[in-house]
Amino acid sequence: MEEKKAEGNKAEEKKDKLLKRHRWLWKHVLPKLRFFLRLHYGPFDFAPAPELEGAYIVLPNHSCGGDQFFVAFSFLKKHMYYVASEHAFRKKLLGAVMRFATGPISRVKGTVAASTVLSILRWLRQGVPICIFPEGNRTWNGRSLPLHPTTAKLLRTAGVPVMTYRIEGGYLSDPRWSHSLRRGRLRGGVVNIYKPEDLKKMSLSEINERISADLWVDTDESQSREHIPYKGKKLAEGLEEALFLCPRCGKIGSLRGEGNVFACSCGLRAEYGEDAFFDEKAPFRSVAQWDDWQLGELRRLAEAGDVRLSDEGAEIWRLGEEHETTLMAKGTVTLDKDGLRLGSLHFPLEGMQEPELCHLAGKETMMFTNEEGSFELRFRGSPSRRKYQLLIREFLALRQEKTAG
């Protein structure tokens, strides 16, 4: 009994030391990062947040790679912990720096971990604010994504105030699919504050609706109104990760971005401008419009059941409990309505959770989970990872509809 008490005291002392370190770094190092990030992103304006006593939850939209810093610039007077994707911990140096400097709460993409929720609640009970990106992923086309389905339930359970925070211009400055930054205008600030008693009066669906409305950003709509230039080089390079279906020839994976031009081997050509719109010769005005058409076509192909993806240079890795990864197989991967295959490995769609994409150091990987554990699909070449994630999502949705019907 005494040994357990002593161990508990040591754990609390260690936690207190970490908290003091993280608060010191937040106060003294974070302000200096503003100058560095302005050099990369250009001018930005992040309004100071209202000061609240005790713990609270901050919910920002997720638009670009610098979002966690941009949110922090509005909360310089109050240190907070972030919920971060597990894959960021796997880079030894980056993971060590993150643990030392910020102590983020880990979440495995493609899963709903009770341990993550428990960690959030523990820190909140100690009076530490928490920042959660409820979309769970960065936008691909400039429109906000749906919230994670557990968001509303967590907010009601937490019993603390909730601040919604909207970042505008993030996607335009740093598109998820891009290989380079663009200099334009970035801004952000708190939209609304919800008291615990207000959240208890709302249904879960109403909470999600209110939060979604606060965080909503539509790049097409704002750029049609403001026409802000976002200047950079090679503006179209990397766009094939987001847009992989050609509207002229119907091929999947034949599009490529080079310089400011997005083109297909069939002859289709579209120039991407500083205003984030394509030229008049393009089949669509924007990435979002192209993506809308693409998603509809992918759904139609999935319903027909005759679509099949295949790419060389693929690898399947197993994810361990301590963020370690083990290579299981490499070679040519295929995906059809029966599942994902690579060599002798077969991952049936039955029992698989909807995959998620992870973005780190300019590269995408696909995380997926089934009854056997968590896995990662990587590529050494340039095939779109997103097309695999979206097609699996469509296949799973069709299976659910068939079961429900």
N, C-alpha and C positions, 0 to 999 in steps of 0.2 A: 504493500500500500504506500509506504514511504518512498519507495523507488519510483513508483508511477507519479507521485506528487512531485518528486524532484525532477523527473523527466519533463513533466508539464511546465514546471517553472523555467527550466532551461529553454524550452520551446518558446515560451512567452518572452523571455529575455532576448532571444534571437530575433523574434518578430519585431520587438520594440526597437532594436538596433537597426534593423532593415528600414523600418518606417522613418526613423530619424535621418538616416542617410538619404533616403529617397526624397524626403521633404527638403533637406538641405540642397540637394542637387536641383530640385525643382525651382527653388528660390534663387539660386545663384547662377545656374548654368542655362536654364531655359530662356531667360531674357536675351542672352547673348546669341542664341540661335536665330533670333529674328533677323539680325543683320545678314547671317549666312544664307538663310532661305530667301531673302529678298534678292540676293544676287542670282539665284536660280529661277525663281518664279516671277520676279518683277514686283511692282508695287502691290501691296495688299492692305486691307483694313479689317481687323477683327475687333469688334466692340467689346469693351469690358463687360463681364457678366455681373448681374446683381449678386450681392453677397448674402449668402444664407448661412445660418448657424447649423452645425451638425452635419450629418451625412445627407447626401442626395444622389440621384442618378442623372447623368447627362446623356442624352440621346441625340447624336448628330447623324446627318446623312453621310454616306461614304462615296466620295467623288474622285479622290486621287491619293497618291502615295504619301502626301504630306498632311493628311487630314488630322492625325493625332496631334501634330504640332500646332496646327491652326486653331484647333479647339483649345489647346492649352494656353495659347496667347490671350484668350479671353478670360482665363482662370488663373492668372499669375499669382494671385493671393491665396489660392486654395489648392493644395496638392491633391491629386486624385490618381487612382489606379485604373488601368485600361484592361478590357477583355481583348486578348489578341489571339489570332489564329495560331494553332500549334506548330504549323510548318516553319514559322519564323525562328523557333527555338532550335531547329535542327542544324543550322549553320553554327559551328562551334564558337567562332569569334562573336558573331552577332548575338547568339543566344546568351553568351556569357556577359556581354555588354548590357543586354536588355535586363537580365536578372540583377546585375549589379546596380544599374542606374535607375530602372523604373519598376522592376518587379511585377510585370504584367500577369494577368490571370489567363491561363491557357484554355483554349477551346479547340477541339478537333473538328475540322470541317467535315460535313457529311454525317455528323452524329449530334445527339442531344445529351450532353453529359451532366449527370446530377452533381458531380464533383465541381463543375464550373459554377453552378447555381449556389452550392454551399459556400464556395470561396467568396462569391459576391456578397452573400448575406453576412458572412463572418466579418468582413471588412466594414460593411455598413453598420453593423452593431457596434463596432469600435469607433464610429464617427468619421470614417474615411469615405469621401465621395468616390463613385465609380462611374467610368465612362464606357458606354456600350454602343457599338455601331449596329443598330437593330436590323439593318438590311443584311448584314453578314457578309456582304460582298460589295466590291466597287461596281458602279454602273458600266455597261459596255457601250451604250448608245447615247448617254447624256440625259436619260430619264431615270428618276429614282426607282429603286426596286421595291418589291413587296417586303414587309417586315417579317422577321423570323416568327413563326407561328406561336412560339412560347413567350413572346415579348410582353403582351398584356398581362398574362398570368404572373410573370415575374414582378412586374411593376406593382401589382396589387399585393403580392406576398411581401414585398420589401418593406412597405409601410413608411416610405420616406418621400420627400418632394421629388418631382421629376421635372427636369428642364429639357426642352427640345431646342436643338441648335442646328441652324441651316447654313451650309457653306455654298456659295454661289461662285461659279467660275472655275471650280476645281477640275471638272472633267475637261473643260476647254484648255486649261493650262497643262494638264497631264492626263490625256486619254489613256485608259487602261491598256489599250492595244498598241499604243505608240512606243517608238524607240527613242523619242526625244521630248523635251519640255518645250512649251511655248510661253512667251511673255505677253501677258494681257492684263486682266484685272481680276483680283480675288477679294472676296469679302465674306464676312460671316458674323453671326451673333445669335443670341438667345431669342427664340420665337415666343415660347410660352412657358409658364411655370404651373404645374399641377400639384395641388396639395394632396396628401394621402387620403383625406376624407372625400375629396372630389373624385378620386379614382375609384373608391369603394362604391360610390353611387352609380358609376357607369358599368355597363356590361363589357365583357371582354372585346366584343366586336366594336363597340363604340370607342373604347380606348384605342384600339388599332386604327380606326378611322381618323380619330383626332390626331394621333401621332403622325400618321401617314400624310395628312394634309399639311401639318407643320413642316415636314421635311421635304415635301414635294418640290422637285426641280425639273423643268423641261427645257433643255438647251435650245431646241428648235424654236420654242415660243419666245424665250428671252432674246435670242440672237436675231430673230425676225424683227424684234422691237428695238434693240439697242445697237446692233451691228458693230460690236466691239471686235477689233482685230486681235488675233492671238498669233504673234509672229514667231516663226521658227524655221528650221530646215528639215527637209525630208518629211513633210507633213503627212504623207500617206503610207509611209513605211511601217509595217506591222499590222495594217488594217485587215489583212487576210486572216488574222486570228479571230476577229469579230465577225467579218463578213466572208463566208466561205462558199456561198451558193450564187452562181452566175445567172442572172435573169435572161440572158440572151441564149446561151447554149444549154443551160440546165445542169452543167457539171458541178460537182462538189469538189472543192480543193484546187481549182484551176486559176483562182484569182491571186494577184500579187501586187503589193505596193512598192513603188520605186520612185524616190524623190517625192514629188507632189502628185504623182499619177497612180491611179488604181486601175489595173487592167487585167483582162483575161486572155488566155491563149487563143480564144475564138475571135479576137479583134475588138471586143468591148473595151472602151477607154473612158475614164472619168477623172477629172482633175479636182483635187481637194484644196479648198482655199483657206485663207487665214480667218475667214468668218465661220468656218466649220461647215460650209455648204459645198456641194459638188457644182461643177459648171453645168451649163444648159444642155450639153450633149449627154450627160449622165442619165441613166434610167430612173434615178431617184434624186431628190433634192438633198437629202441628208442621210447620215448613218442610221438614224432612228427609223426613217421611212423604209430604207433598204432592209433593215433588220425586221421590221414588221412583216414585210412581204416574205422574207426568208423563213421566219418562224411559221408562217401559214403554210408555206410549201413543205417544210419539214414535217409538219403535222400530217399533211396530205400523203406524203411518202410513207410515213410510219403507218398510217391507216391502211394503205395499200399493201404494206408488209413486204415489199420487194426491194427496200433500200438496204444497202450494205456498205459499210465504211471499212477501209483497209489502208494501212500506212506502215512503211518500214521504219527502222530506227527506234522502235518502242521498247520500253522497259516497265516491268511490274515490280514494285517494291512493297514489302510488308512493313507496317508501322508498329513499333513496339511501345510499351508503356512509358519508357523513359526517353521518348522522342527519337530513339534509334531506328534506322531503316535497314532492311535486309533485301538484297536483290534476289528475286525469285526466278525471273526469266527475262530474256531480251530477244528481239527479232521483229517479225511482222505481226501487228495486232489487227484483229478484225472484229467488227461489231455488226450484229443483225438482231432480229427479233428474238432469237434464242439466247443471246448473251454475248459476253466479251470473251475473246480467246486470244491467247498468245502462247505458241508452242503447245505444250501438253496441259497448260492451265486453261480452265474453263470457269467463268464466273456467270452462272445463270442469272437472269434478271429477277427471278422469283427469290424473294428474301433480301434483295438489295435495296438499300435506302437511296434516295435521290442524291446523285453525286454533286459535289461542289468543286469549283476551281479555286486554286490558290495562286496568288501572284507574289513572286519574290525575286528581286534582282532582275526585273524585266522579263521573267519567264513564267509560263503557266504550267501547272500540273493539275491533274484531276484526282481528287480524293473520293473514294467510294468505300462503303461499309456493308458487310453482310454478316451472316451468323458466324463466320469464321474469323472475323476481325476487320481491321481497317487497312486499306491498300492505296497505292498511288500509281497512277499511269503517267509516265514521263516520256518525252521524245528527245532524241538527240538532234533531229532535224527541225524543220519549220512547219510541220502539219498543224492545222488548227486543233487545239485541245478542246475548244469550246464546242465544236461540232459533235464530239463524242458525248460530252455532258448533256447537250440539248437533245440529242437523239435518244439517249437512255431515258431522259426525263419524259419524252413523248411516249416511248414504249411503256414505261411504268404507269403513266396516266391512262393509257388505253387499257392496260391490264386491270387497273382499279375500276374503270368505267364498266368493263365487261363483268367483273365480279359483282359490282353493285347492281348491274342490270339483270 
